[in-house]
Amino acid sequence: MSLLEIRNLTVEFPTSRGLFRAVDGVDLTVPEGEVLGVVGESGSGKSVSMLATMGLLPDYALIRADKLSFDGRDLLSLNAAQRRAIVGKDIAMIFQEPTTSLNPCFTVEYQIDEALKVHTTATKAQRRERILELLTQVGIPDPASRLSAYPHQLSGGMNQRIMIAMAISCRPRLLIADEPTTALDVTIQAQIMDLLTQLQREQKMTMVLITHDMAVVSEAAHRMQVMYAGQVVEQAPVERLFTAPRHPYTGALLNALPEHATAVLGGPRKRLPTIAGVVPGIGDRPKGCLFNPRCGFVTDRCRDDAPALRAETFGGAVRCHTPLDGKGQPMAMETVQ
């Protein structure tokens, strides 16, 4: 049985121009112990789908799903108290910006201790010992001297490590890492990713790693899911997705990576390929395939008919009328059908 299972999740927000569908029929399955990478541009619905799972969206968000379960429990049927007993303990989340997610008015010790007080029966002395253990585990030097520090007294990398310590404090079974390397320099990004990978292996956590940077998850994830405009457009094992992307959007994202462009597109290039346009919003969602205005392989069928997410023989799925072959070219219609 999968630890996290989502079927046909839809999230809409009311606006002055009507309902905006931020998440559109998303399916997601994460077996226990797996690392799933969820990638896509800003505005593709990655974070919103996970915030809906956590129950952290505002009350005015309209959330519907055929199934939204964690370890066999229906999350949609839980009341607020029942959900609070799970969130922060069995399911934890690392948020995008540590400097804005941490409370500037409280010390490091106070903020980590808060989760332990709510979800454990440990004494104050035991909780303090656990906090020191966590700070050591996430690589904070001289942890005892950091207990009384405030977030503004620490660097961005240190604050991110504090966020990770808070998230794993109650030994969660599922860790959702939302853009864990945002706003960090390259060397710190690598350190944070190495830390998350190490913790996942040591504690056998299931992890959903959300990012817009495909290179960040290339070595950490077992499987990847690509989202665009609130929809899942492709999912596949990591190696398969990087070597033979099936959706034109996935291929375009990969071609925008310098190392991939150098290896696949014929040596060093002066300019990297880009994807023209932006992710559609409430007023410019096209008919047919949502990616069709930006796609280099668009056909009349793409403009008229919305493709369904279709399972493929190797265990992946793609939402495209004419998916790419192994050489980055659209397949013939008769081959697809």
C-alpha positions, -999 to +999 in steps of 0.1 A: +000+000+000+012+035-009+020+058+020+005+088+002-022+084-024-039+113-042-066+109-069-081+137-090-071+165-067-085+199-078-078+232-059-096+264-069-094+299-056-122+325-060-111+357-077-128+388-091-127+372-125-141+338-113-126+306-100-089+301-107-079+264-109-045+261-095-044+223-093-063+204-120-070+167-115-037+157-101-029+121-093+001+112-071+012+080-055+042+077-032+052+042-019+069+041+015+106+048+014+105+064-021+118+099-030+094+116-056+106+147-073+079+172-084+092+197-109+078+226-130+079+263-134+065+287-108+027+287-110+025+251-120+007+240-089+035+220-072+033+237-038-005+242-037-011+205-042+011+196-012-003+224+009-037+210+002-024+176+014-011+192+046-044+211+052-025+244+052-045+263+025-068+291+035-105+284+042-116+300+009-097+275-011-120+250-028-105+215-025-119+184-041-104+149-045-117+114-052-090+102-028-066+119-005-051+094+019-021+090+041-012+055+053-048+044+045-065+073+064-088+096+045-073+131+051-104+149+038-127+133+064-105+143+094-115+172+116-090+199+126-078+182+158-073+149+140-053+165+112-032+184+137-022+151+154-008+139+120+007+171+106+040+180+122+044+144+135+038+118+108+038+143+079+062+173+080+071+200+056+101+222+049+089+255+035+104+276+007+119+306+025+135+298+059+139+335+067+101+341+064+090+307+077+108+310+110+094+334+136+118+363+141+105+368+176+115+334+191+147+316+196+159+285+177+153+264+208+117+277+214+107+270+178+120+234+176+107+227+211+072+238+201+067+207+179+082+184+205+058+197+232+028+192+210+036+158+196+056+140+223+054+133+261+091+141+267+101+162+296+117+196+292+152+182+298+146+153+273+133+178+247+164+200+251+186+169+247+166+160+215+171+196+201+208+194+206+208+160+189+189+175+160+211+205+156+242+182+155+224+159+131+218+187+106+253+200+108+250+231+131+284+238+146+285+243+184+247+236+188+245+246+225+254+282+216+227+283+189+198+275+212+194+311+222+200+326+187+173+343+167+168+336+130+182+370+120+215+361+137+220+331+115+228+327+078+204+315+052+220+281+051+219+278+089+182+288+090+175+262+064+192+236+086+170+248+115+139+243+093+151+208+085+157+201+122+122+212+131+107+191+103+124+159+113+121+165+151+092+140+155+107+115+130+080+119+103+072+091+079+066+116+051+087+147+045+076+173+020+105+195+010+092+226-009+121+243-028+145+235+000+175+252-018+157+284-028+178+316-023+209+297-013+242+298-031+254+268-051+277+253-025+251+255+002+224+241-021+246+210-026+251+207+012+214+209+019+206+183-008+233+160+006+219+164+041+183+157+030+194+126+010+214+113+040+185+118+064+161+101+041+183+071+038+191+069+076+155+073+087+139+055+058+116+085+053+093+089+023+100+122+007+083+145-018+109+170-032+093+200-049+115+222-071+116+242-103+152+230-109+154+195-124+191+193-118+186+196-080+166+163-079+184+144-106+205+124-081+181+124-051+148+112-065+137+077-076+108+090-097+098+124-111+065+140-118+064+171-141+036+196-136+024+224-159-005+248-153-019+227-125-017+194-144+007+165-144+021+163-179+046+135-174+058+110-148+086+085-151+116+069-133+144+095-130+168+078-154+141+073-181+129+109-178+163+124-182+174+102-210+142+100-230+116+126-220+082+120-236+064+154-231+077+184-251+076+205-219+099+181-201+122+181-231+123+219-231+131+220-194+159+196-198+173+215-228+175+246-206+200+229-183+235+239-194+250+204-187+222+187-205+224+211-235+261+205-238+257+167-237+227+163-259+225+193-283+260+190-297+287+206-276+290+241-260+264+267-270+265+305-268+229+307-259+207+281-241+173+272-255+144+289-237+107+283-235+088+313-249+059+327-230+047+320-194+025+295-176-012+304-183-032+322-156-069+327-150-075+348-181-053+331-207-058+294-204-059+280-239-083+256-254-069+221-259-035+213-245-025+239-220+011+239-233+002+243-270+010+281-272+046+274-261+051+241-278+075+237-307+056+206-320+020+219-318-006+205-342-042+215-349-053+186-326-033+200-298-051+234-302-086+218-302-085+187-279-071+185-244-050+153-240-055+129-212-027+115-190-020+082-206-001+053-189+029+039-207+044+004-207+076+013-187+056+025-157+054+062-166+027+084-180+025+113-204-002+139-213+004+145-250-012+136-283+022+131-300+048+124-273+085+126-281+105+096-292+140+088-278+156+113-301+135+143-290+112+143-320+074+138-320+062+103-328+040+096-358+003+096-350-002+060-361+027+050-337+010+068-308-024+053-314 
